[in-house]
Amino acid sequence: MRPILACSLLAALTVTATAGAECIYPEAPGALPDGNTASQEEMVTAMQGLKDYDAAVTAYLSCLEMETSTQIAEAGEELTEEQVTQIKAIQVKKHNAAVEALETRASQFNEQVRIFKDRDKS
C-alpha cells in the first residue's frame, strides 16, 4: 500500500505543479535575418530580440528553481528521497531544454552576424 500512496503523491504533485505552474517556457524570437541581405538595422533588432530572449530564459530558470523548492517544501516529509530526486530530475530536464534552445538560437544568430560582417568586407 505504501508504494501506491507514494506514486499517488508524486502524481498529485506533478499535476498540481502543472496546473498552477507560473514558469512559462520562453518563446524564441522570430526568424533571424539573413546575413547575406540584412540591413544593419535588421541585425541590431535581431540582436535585441536575442537579448530579450536571454533575459526571459534567465527568468524562467530562476522560476524553475523556485518552483522546485516550493514543491519539495509544500510536500514536506511526505516525499521520499526518490521522489525528491524525481522532481529535481524533471526540473533539470526543463532547465537543460531551455538553455539548449537559447544556445542554439544564439549560435544561429552568430553565424548570420559572421556572414553579415564578411559581406561588408568584400
Residue pairs with C-beta under 8 A, 6 or more apart in sequence:
6 80
6 83
9 75
9 78
9 79
9 83
10 79
10 83
10 86
10 87
13 71
13 75
13 79
13 83
13 87
14 90
16 71
17 67
17 71
21 67
22 63
22 67
23 60
23 63
23 64
23 67
23 94
24 60
25 60
25 94
25 98
26 53
26 56
26 57
26 59
26 60
26 98
27 53
27 56
28 53
28 101
28 102
28 105
29 46
29 49
29 50
29 52
29 53
29 105
30 49
32 46
32 105
32 108
32 109
32 112
33 42
33 43
33 45
33 46
33 112
33 116
34 112
34 115
35 43
35 111
35 112
35 113
35 114
35 115
35 116
35 117
35 118
35 119
36 115
36 116
36 119
38 46
38 112
38 116
43 112
43 113
43 116
46 109
46 112
47 109
47 113
50 105
50 106
50 109
53 102
53 105
54 102
54 106
57 98
57 99
57 101
57 102
60 98
61 95
61 98
61 99
64 91
64 94
64 95
65 91
67 91
68 87
68 88
68 91
71 87
72 79
72 84
72 87
75 83
79 87
